[in-house]
Amino acid sequence: MAVVVVESPAKAKTINKYLGSDYTVLASYGHVRDLPAKDGSVEPDAGFEMKWEVAPDSRKHVRAIAEALKSDDTLILATDPDREGEAISWHLKEALASSLKKGKTVRRVTFNAITKTAVTEAMAHPREVDMELVQAYLARRALDYLVGFNLSPVLWRKLPGARSAGRVQSVCLRLIVERELEIEAFRAREYWTVTATLATPRGQEYEARLTVLGGKKLDRYDLANETAAELAVQAVRSRDLTVKSVEAKPASRNPYPPFMTSTLQQEASRKLGMGAKACMSAAQRLYEAGHITYMRTDGIDMAPEAVMAARDAIRARFGAEYVPDSPRMYKNKAKNAQEAHECIRPTDMMLSPDKLKAEGEQRALYELIWKRTLASQMAAARLERTTVDIGSADGEVELRATGQVVLFDGFLKVYDEGRDDDGEENGARLPQIMRGEAAEKRAIAPEQHFTQPPPRYTEATLVKRMEELGIGRPSTYASIVTTIQDRDYVRKDKGRLIPEDKGRLVTAFLTNFFRRYVEYDFTADLENELDEISAGDRDYKEVLARFWRDFTAAIAETSDLRIGEVLEKIDDFLAPHLYPPRADGSDPRVCPTCGEGRLNLKTARSGGAFIGCSNYPACRYTRPISGPGGEDGASPDGRSLGEDPAGNPITLRAGRFGPYVQRGEATEENPKPDRASLPKGWSADGLTIERALMLLDLPRTIGPHPEDGATVEAGIGRYGPYVKHNATYANLPEVEEVFTIGMNRAMEVLAQKAARGGRAAGAAIAPLRELGAHPDGGPVQVMAGRYGPYIKWEKVNATLPKELTPEAVTMEEALALIAEKASKGGKGKARPKKAASGSAAKPAAKPARAAKARKVKGA
């Protein structure tokens, strides 16, 4: 039998069903090796040698494959058909090198869909691992490692509070930050339009917009204010109107191409509200179940047999008139197509969504893919677009009405693409209008408008923009968008991506000191070079060497930078955001408290940044960098929310760490009045007096514990919401539960904490079992740990393998685990054996002294 290896158990199960008992199908569970997260994993001075290690979670999977190979002579690597899949196959081959000696055969197969036909065809045409694709992966992985491990420490040292930087994620973050700066710099411009409701001689109404005034065509801003608009209304009202022309033009709309990764993510966001990560997760499960083709692709072409199957499905479901005379062919327009993959489509065109054995997001996503695929091969929609011009006899005023009629719906019967930002549509249905007939005026109304700033990015529009710029690839879009949110550089509000202060600071720093590495063209050109490596047109080490030479020089230039210089540059870069114009026209950088100091950017000891007065410590004015009052309406001086029952004023204020509520004012008698920070997710703008008092009254008493009578309370601490009993703290999943939790739920949470190995501060953990005394002295115990049971002796903690249970493990097995752990230099060292009776144990020399002694002896 041959051993077939795929990435996931779901995929293994489906393929095993097709291959039968002649094959052993196992899962690698994704990548089995990675670069250790420490310095030196990539060595530029040694020809960019990369030190890989098998991940702890992957060792058992590699071991299982090695065991299977003992009785089988052939290893078939059937991982995904892209660069990442090729890399997994290469890693498996390298990790199993010791098991692949003695004449064993290694083959690589790929299939775009997990169907019996596709899998059988792939097995009949094996090949070798494509080293050009592997080298493209190695180059990308080395670049990401070198940037992350060399640029992130610069950020930590020069910009307190920053977490990390990435080769592509930082460019993506720059897109979001620059869009926000555009929005903040935007100044709305007023303009007016005039719309008339007209009627035909037969009494049918339609709407028309003023397009000509005073014999001159109106531009957008010609009616700049209400006065101009009213004059235009009077001009229309005072004249008789007739229909000057009616023009009906036939038009057609062709269907959209089938999905590739980026367009699938965009449509899933628009139509289903799914983020990029959720979309790809659902698509992965559909692919592994054999329902759709591979979901990471830049291709939009479809296999000929799939095109014919789609045409048959359209004919059977909608009729022959919906099938075009010849199949539709689509050509990819993306700047960089990754590998030549097929589009994302159903594997069985006749399997409609209502017959799919799946629920929730998978069913919804499948329906989207199914409809888009069928629509891409359907007949065009036929329309009739009508334009009617109505004017006065003297030519002073003219209005236009537009509309369209769908004569044949074609592909629109199945699918119409969503839009990110609605524009004006000429979709109104017009009545029958004849040239030369009178147009009766029913109503004439002016309407005020303001120009709108560019919209914030959604995940869909961000992916679209990255694709346009050639940044990232199908396999990276979802992880990039997720990473910048996970690191609190960006937050998502009502589907729109908004940069956090931390994200602005990182972008400002990189733009000022590493500008080349966050330039869109530079990143896109580097992606092109990686594609050229995969095509065999470039040497990957040459690409790495050139990048590393320039990058290390840029890093070296920042070595002498002082934090003060960095803050000054960022202060200037973000000035429009940090110091917006004041309503009274005064200098926005003058301190509002002392009136003398200048506001500037400062860093806190605990990390992060804030705005403070240059007269510190005489003036202690501070506020967050979000601006005076921030987006949520808090201010340093406080916004009154009301009073508590005792008559103390409750105010909402802005501090360096964000908005907070305060009871009363600071006085000599009470220098530190009650304060409470707003929890994450609470909007200061909508904060009420009731919510503020709930915060200020924390911690909240739940009641006496049923066993010992000690008070159980709920509160919000440094690590989030919690329940407390004596010295035991148990986290709560939601902030709101702090205010509603009862004793039963509190007991459940505390019991769960105890079951996970949680304990009171300072209390010793009770062992699960006592196995006896170690031969060198000291008890050997089985303990319950956060990551599972383990054996404890002295300072050695040895994890208990899954096949050994705490109840069944013997002393002999425990001693073997302890010895293995101690030999690897585990958590602490086993204490040395006691010296023989009558002799003194000589203490070991200190490392530095011992080294010095060796040096002298050698001299």
N, C-alpha and C positions, 0 to 999 in steps of 0.2 A: 504493500500500500504506500501511496505517496502522502506526505504531510503538506497540507495546504494552510497557509497562514494569512489571515485577514486582520483588520484592525479591531472590529467589535464583535461581541458574542451574538448580537442580533444578525449581523451580516453572516457570521459563521453558520448560524442555524439555517438561514435561507439557502446558502450555498450547499451546505451538507445535504439538504433535501434534494437538490438537483444532481449532485455528484454520486450520492449513494454510498454504500458500505466499502467501496474500493478505495476511499480516501479518508484520511483523518483530518478534519478541519478544526483548527485552533485559532484563538484570538490573541493578538499581541496587546490589546487594550491601548491602542495608540502608539506613540513613540516609546521605545524601550530604553533609549539612551539620550542623555542630554549633557550639556556643558555644566560642570559644577558651578554654583553661584558664588564664585570667589575669584580673586585675582589670579592670573596665570593660566586660566583655562584656554586662552588663545595666546600664543607666543609669537608676536610679530617678528622678533629677532631670530626665530628658529623656523623661518619660512612659513609663518602662520600655522604652525602645528597646533592642532586642537585636541585637547584631552577630554575624552568622553568617559562617562561612567553610567553603568546600568542603574536606573532609578530603583530605590528600595521596593516600591510597589510593583516593579516590573520583573524583579528577580524570579519570582515564582512562575511567571508566565514564560520567561525564557527557559527556566528549568523544565517546565512541562513540554515545551517544544523539543528541547534536547533529549528528554526521555523518549519521546515519540520517535525521534530519529535513530535511536538505538536499534529499532527493529525495522526501520524503513530506509530506503536508499535515496529517496528523492525529496527535496524540499521545494515546494512551489510557493513563491511569494506573490500573493494576489491582493496587494494593498491598492489604495485608490490610484486612479490614472492621472496623477498630476505630480508636480515637483515634490510636494510634501509626501505623497504616497511612495514615490521613488526613494526618497530619503529614508522612510521607515523600512523599506525592503533592504536598503544598503546597511542600515544599522542592525537589522536582524541578522544579515549575512555575517557582519563583523562580530556581533556578540556571540554567534553560534560557531565561530571559526573552529574551535576545538572539537566540535561535534560533527564538522563537515569534512573531516579528513578521511582517508582510506577510501577514496573513489566515490564519494557520495555526490549526487548531481543537484545543482541549484538552478532553478528556472524562474523566470519572471513572467507573469501573465497580467493583462489588464482588460477590463470590460467596462463599458460606459453605463451599463444597466445590469441589475442583478435579476436576469431572467434565464430560463433554461437554455434558450438559444444562444444568448450572449455569453454565458459562462462556458457552455460546451464549445463554442467557436474559439474562445480565448484559450481553453485548455489544449486545443488542437494546434495552436500557433504560439508556443512559448518563445521567449527571447532571453537575452542577458539583461542584467541591471544596467540602465542607461546612465553611464557615469557623467555625461554632460549635464543631465538634469540634476544629478547628485552634486556636482560641482557648483551649479547655480544655487542650490540649497546651502552648501557649505559657505559660499560667499555671503549670502544673505544672513545666515546665522552668525558668522564671524563679524560682519558689519554691525549687526544689532548688538552683539555682545560688546564690541569695542567702544561703540558710542555710549551704551548704557553704563559700562563699568569705568569709563573715563570722564564722561560728561556729568553724570549724576553726582560724583563727589565734589566737583567744582560747584555745582548748584548748592550742595549742602553747606559748603564752607562760605560761599559768597552771598548766598541768599537764604537766610535761616527760614525754616518752615517748608521749603521746597522739597518734594519727595524724589522725583526722578525725571529724566528726560529720555526720549527715544527717537530713533532715526526718522520714523514716519509719524509717530504719535505727536511729536512736537510741531510738525508741519500742519497736521490736522488741527491741533489746538490753535495754531496761528490763524487758520481760516476763521475759526469761530470768534476769536478775540478781535480780529480786524473787522469782521462784520459788525460786532458790537460797537466798536469805535466809530464806524460809519453811521450807525443808528444814533449814537450820542451826539455826533457832530451835525446830524441832519437838522435842518430848519424848515419847518413846513411852510409851504407857499399857498396862499388862498387863491381860489378861482371859482367861477360860477358857470353854470350851464342853464339853458332855458329849454324846457320840454313842453310840447303842446299835445293835448288830447284832441284829435280831429275825428270827424265822422264823414262817411260817404253819403251821397244822396239817399242811399237805402238805409241809413241809420246805423251802419256798422262802424264801431270805433277802432281807432288805431293810434299809436303814439309816434311822434316825430320830434327830432331834435334840431334846434336852430343851428345852421351851418354857415349862413351868409348874413351879414348885417351891414347896412350902408353900401351894398354892392360889393363888399369885400369879404373874402373867405375868413371865417373866424379861426384864429389859432387858440391853443389851449388856455392861455393866460390873458386873452383880450378882454374878457369880462372879469376884471380883477377884484371887484367889490360889489356890494349889494346895490349901490347906486347905478353902476353900469348895467347890472342885470335887470333892474327895474326899467331903465330906459329901453333895453332890448325888448322886454315884455310889452311895453307900450307901442313900440314899433310894429310888433307882430299883431297886437290887438287892433291897431288902427287901420289894418289893411285887409282887403279881401284876398283869399288864397285859392289857387287852382292847382290841379295836378299838372306839372310840366312834363314829366316823363315817367314811364314805368318800364323798368328793364329786368327781365327775368333771364338768368343765366343758368344753364345746367352745370352741375358740379358733381364731383365724386370724391369719396374718401376711401383710401386704401387701408387695410388692416395693419396692425402693429406687428413687428417681428416676434417670434417666440422669445421666451425669457432666457436671459443669461443671469449670472449671479447678481450683478448690480441692479438690473431692472426688476428682478424678483424682489429684492429687498425694498426697493422704492415703492412698488405696488403693494406689497404686504404692509408697509407703513401707512400708505394712503388709504387703502381700502379696509384693512383688517386691524390697523392700529398696532401692528407687531413691530417691535424693535428688531434691529439687524440680528442680534444674538438669538432671540426667540425664533425668528424666521429660519435661520440656518439650522437651529436645533430640530425644528419640526421637519424641515426638508431632509435632514440627515436620517431621521427615522423613516420617512417615506421612501428614501433611496434604499435603505437597508432592508426594508420589507419588500422591495422589488416593484414598487408602484411608480417611481419616476426614475429618469436617468440621472447621472452624476450632477450634483448641484453646485460644484465650484468650477465655473467655466466662463470664458470670455466669448465663446462661440454662439452664433445664432443660426447656424446651418442645421438642417435636419436630415437624417438618413433617408435615402430614397424610399425604402420600404415603409418608414414611418410617415412620410408624406402621403403615400398611397393609402395607408391605413387611415389617416386623418380624413382624406377625401371620401373614403368609403363611409366613415362614421358620420360625416356631414350630410352625405346623400341619404343615408338611412334615417337620420334624425330630423333633418330640416327640408329635404327635398333637393332635386337635381338643380333647381335654379340658384341654389346657394353655393354650388360648386363651380369655380371658374373654369374656363376652357382648358387652361394649362396650369400645372402646379406653380406655386409661387417660390421664388428663390431669393434668399436674403444674404447680403454681404455685410460682414462686420465692419463698422466704422470706428471702433475704439482705437485710440492711439497705439496701444500695445495689446495684442491678443496673446494670452499666455501660451498654452499648448492648444493644439488643434482639436478641441473637444466639441461635441455636439451640443445643441441647446438643451435647456431643461424642459423636459416634456414627459407626458405619461408613457409608460411602457406598453400599455394596452389602451388604445384610443376608444375602445368600446366600453371601458370601465368608467361609467359615469359616477359622479361624486355620491349620488344617493345609494349606490351599490358598494361603496368602499367600506371595508371593515376597519374603520378608524373613527375617532371622535375628536371633538374640540379643535385645537389649532391645526392638527394634521389634516382633518377633513376640510377645513376652511382653506388651507393653503393648497391642497390638492385641487379643490374646485377652481381656485384662481389659475393654477397651472393648466388644468384641463381646458378651461374656457379660452385662455389666451392661445393655447396651441391650436385648438380647432379654428378659432377666429383668424389666426395667421394664414390659414389655407382657404378662407371663405371668399366669396365674391365681394367686390367693393360696394359700398353704400352709394346709392344715386340720390342726389339732392337737387333742389331748384332754389337758387338764391335770388331774392327779389329786392331791388332797390327802387324806391319811389321818391322823386324830388317834387316838393310842393313849394310854390313861390308866389310873390305878388307881381302884379302886372308891371310895376315900375322897376323890378329887379332889386329892390332895396333889401328885402328879406327872403330867405330861402330855408326850408326845413327838409330833413331827410328821414325817411322811415325805411327800415331794413327788416328782413325776415327770411326764413328758409322753410322749405317743405321737404320732408323725406319721402321720396317717390318709391324707393326700395331700400329696406333696412340693411340687407346684406350681412356683413360681419357684426353690425351693431345689434343684431338680434341676440348675439351671444355675449359680446364684450365691448366695453368702451374704457379707454385708459383714464385713470384718475388724474387730477391736477393738484399741484402743490399750492398754487396761489391763483385763485379764480380771476380770470380776466373778463373782458366784455365779450359776450357771445351774441352772435346774430341769429338767435334761435327762435325769436318771436314769430308766431304765425300771423300772417297778414290776411285781411279780407280781400275780396275782389275789388280792385281799384282800377278805374279807367282814366286814360290820359285825357286832359281837358275838362274833367268834371270838377265841380266846386268842392272845396274842403271846408266843412263847417267847423268853426272853433268852439269846442266844448269847455276847455280849460287850458290856461297857460300858466306855468309855474316856474319860478327861478329856483335853482338848487345850489346850495353852497358846498364846495368841496375843498379838501386840503391834500396836497401831495403827501404821499406816504413814504416813510423810510424803507430801505430794503428790508425784507423780512428776515428774521432770525432763521438759522438753519434748523431743519428737522433732520432726523437720521437719514431720511430718504434723500433730501436735497444735498446733504453733506456727502453722502456716498456718490451721488451724481456729479458733484463738483470735483471730488477726488478722482473720479473716473475721467472727467474731462481734462484734468491737469496731468493725468498719467501717474498719479500718486497711489501707491499700494496696489494690491492685486486681489482677485476674488476671495482668496483664502484669508486675506488680512482685514478686509473692511469691517467685519463684525467685531473682531477682537480689538481693533484700534478704537472704534467708537465706544466700546465697553470700557476699555482701559482708562480713557481720559475721564470717564464718569466715576469709575471706581476709585480713582486717585483724588477725587474732589476738585479736579481742575474745571469741571463743567457739571452743571446740573440740568436736568430735564424738567421743564415746567410746561404743562399742557402740550406736550409733544415737541416743544421748541428747546433748542440747546442754548443755554446762557452761561457765559464764562464766570467762574467764581473769581474772587480776588486773587487767590493763589495761582489760578491759571493765567491771569493777566500778568502777574509778577514774573512767572516763568517765561512767558512769551516776550515780555519786555527785556528780560535779561538776555535771552538767546538772540533776539533781534539786534541788540546792541553789541554783543560780544561774540556771537557765533552766527552772524547773519547768513553766511554762505550755506550753513547746514540747515537752515529753515527756509531757504528759498525754494519756491515751487519748481522752477526749471531745473535746479541742481538735483533735487530729489527725483524728478521725473527722468532726468538723464541717467541717473544711477540705476533706476529701474530698467531703463533701456539696456544698459550694460549687463545687468543681470539676465535679461532675456537673451542677449547675444551670447552669454556664457552657455545658457541652456541649449542654444542652437549650435554651439561648437565654434562660434566666430571669435571668441575672446578667451584668454587665459585668466582663470579666476584669481590666481595669486598676483598677477600683474594689476588687476583692478583693485585688489586689497592693498597692495603696496603703494599705489598712487594715492589712494584715499588716506591711508594711515600717515603718509609723509606730511600731507597738508593739515590733517586733523591734529596731529601731535604738536605741530607748530602753533596752531590756534589755541590749543590747551596751554602751551607754555607761555603764551602772551598774557594769560590771565593770572599767572602765578603771583605776580606782585600787586595785583589789584587789592585795594582796601575795600572793606564793606561800605565805607562812606562814599567812595567813588561809584560803586555799583548802585547804591541807593540814589545818588544824585542823578545818574543817567536815567534810571527807571522813573524817578520823580519827574524829569523833563518829558520822558516819553509818554507817561500816563497823565500828564498835567490836565488835559481837557476833561478826563474822567475824574481825576482826584479833586479838581478845583473848578467845578462848573460855575458859570456866571451867577451872581446873586441878583435877586429881584430889585434891590435898590441901586444896582450899578456899582457898588463899592468893590474894592480889590478882593477877589475870592481867597487870596492867600494871607490876608490879615487875620490874626487870631480873633475870633468873635468874643473871647472872654476878657483878655487883657487889652486888646486893641492896639498892641505895640509889636508883639512877636509875629514872626512869619511861620506859616504852616509848612511842614515838610514831612517827608516819609521817614519813619523810624522803625527799628526792629525791636521786638520784645525778646527778653531772655529765654522765654519758653518757646521761641520760634514764631514765625509769622511777622506781619508788619501792621503798622497803624499810622495815623496822621497825628502829629503832636506839635506843640508850640515850641519855637526856638528859645523862648524865655524860661524853659524848664530849668531848675525846679521852682522858680518863683511863680510860674503859671503852669498848672497841671492839666491844661485842656488836652483831651485826646478824643479821637473818634475812629471808627473802622475806616478802611480805605474805600469803602463803597460810596463815600460822599456824605455831605452833611445831611443827616436824616436817613441816608441809605435808601434803598428801594422800598423799604417797609415803613418808612415814616417815623422812625425813632430819631431822637436828637439828643446831643449831650446835655442840654438844659432840661430835658424831660418834657413829655407830652402828658397832660393830665388825663387819667382814665376815670377818676372819681375818688371816692373815699371809702375806707373800710368802716365797719360798724362803730368803731371807737372815734371816728372822725379824722383819722390820719389820711393825708393825701396819698394816693397811689399814682405813680408816674411811670411812663415808659421812657427809657433812656438808651442812648447809644454809648457803648464803651469800646475799648480797644479789641475786645474779644466778641463783639456783637451786641445786639439789643438785650436789655434786661429790664426787669420791673423793680421798683423800690418803694418801700413804705416810709413815708415821712421824709425829713431832711436831716442831713448830718449836722449835729450840734456838739458843743463841748461835752454835754452830758451823755450824748449818744453819737459818738463819732462814726460808728459803723451801723447805719440803719439796715433793716432786713432787705436783702436783695436776692433775686433769683433770675438766672439766665433763661432765655427762651429756648426750649428744647428744639432739636432739629426737626424741621417740618412745620413748626408753628410760624405763622405770618404775623409780624408785628402790626401790619396794616389793619388786620381785622381783629386785633386783640381787644377783648372786653374786660370790664372791671371784674366780672365773675371769674373769668379764666385767670386773670392776674392774681386774685386772692387765693385761688386754688394752688397756684405755684408758690406763693409766699407762705402758705400754711403747711408746706411739706417740711419734714416727713409726715405722712398721714398714719395715724394709729388704726390698725385693723382690729386688734383685740388681743386678749391673753391667749397664749399657746395652750392647747388642751392638755399637754403633758406636764409642763413645768410652770405654767401661769405667767411666764415672761412675756413682755409686750412684743407683738409682731407688728411691724410697720412697713410702709411702702414709701419710696422716695425716688429722686433722680440724682445720681451721683456722677462721678467723673467718667464712669464706664457705661452710663445710661441708666434706664429705669431698673429698679430692683425691689425685692422683698427681703427684710432683715429679721432674723431671730437670734438674739444674743449676739455672737460675733460671726454668724453665718449670713452671707449675702448670696442671693440667687437672682440672676438676671431675669427681667421680663422682656418679652418680644416687642411690646408696643408701649409708647409713652402714655397713651390714654388709659391703659390698664391700671396705672398707678392710682388713678382717681376712682376706680370702680371695683377693684379686686376685693373679694370677700375672703373669709377664713378658709373655706374649703379649697378654693383655688390657690391660696397662699400655701396651704399644707402640701398640695400637689406639686407646686414649683419647688418648694424646699426639699421634698422627697426626691424629686428628679435630680436636684443638685447633689444630694447625698449619694444617689445611685451612680453618678458620674465621678465620684471620688472627691467631691467638694467637702470642705471641713471648716470648722471655725478657726479663725486666726489664732495661731500659736498652738492649736491642738494637734496631737500626734495622730497619724493615720493608723487605724487598727488593721493588722494583717488579716488576709483572707484565710491563710493557713500558716502554721509553724511547722517547718520540715525537720528541724533539729539543729545541732551545732555543726559548723563548718570544721573540717580537720585542722585548720589554722586558727580556730577560735571564732566566736561570734555567731549569732543566730542566722539561719537561712530562712527567709520568709517569702510567702507569696502575697503580693500586694495588688490592690486595685488602682490603676492609674488612669489618667485622662485619655490615653490612647490604647488602653487595654491592660490586662493583667501582666505583671512582670515579677521576676525573682530579684530579691534584694539581699545583699550581703555586704556589710560595711558600706563602702561608697560605690560599690558596683551595682548597677541596675541593668538586668538583662531581660529584654522583652521576651515574653512567652510566645512561641510560635502558635499559629492558629490550630495546628493539629494536636496541641497539648492543652488540656483544660486545667484550670486551677485545682480542681478536685482530684485529677488523675496524675498530675506530675509527681515524679518520685525524686528522692534526694539525689540519686545518681544522675538523672537527667538535669536537675537543677545545677549540680556541680559542673557538669559539662558546659552548660550555658554560661555560667559565671566565668569559667576558664576562658571560653571563647571571647567573651566580652572584655575581660581584663587584658587579653593578649592584643586586642585592638586599641587599647588605650581608651577605654570607655569612660563613663562619668566618674572620675576619680580613679585611683589605682588601688588594687588590693594591697592590704598592708603586708609587709614582709613577714616571713616566719620568725618566731621568737628565737633569739640566740641560744645556743646550747648552754646548759646550766654551768655556772662558774665562769663564764666569759662575758665580757661587755660587748654590746653591739656598737660598732663604730658608726657614728653618723656620717651620712653622705655629704661630700663637699658641696657647697653652693655652686650652681652652674657657672657663674662668672668666675669664681675663685678656681674651680676645677679647670676651666678653659685656660686661665692664666697659668696654672701649674703645668698643663700640657705644653703650652707655648714655651715656657722656660726650659722644660726638660728637652724639648726638641731642639732649642737653640744650643 
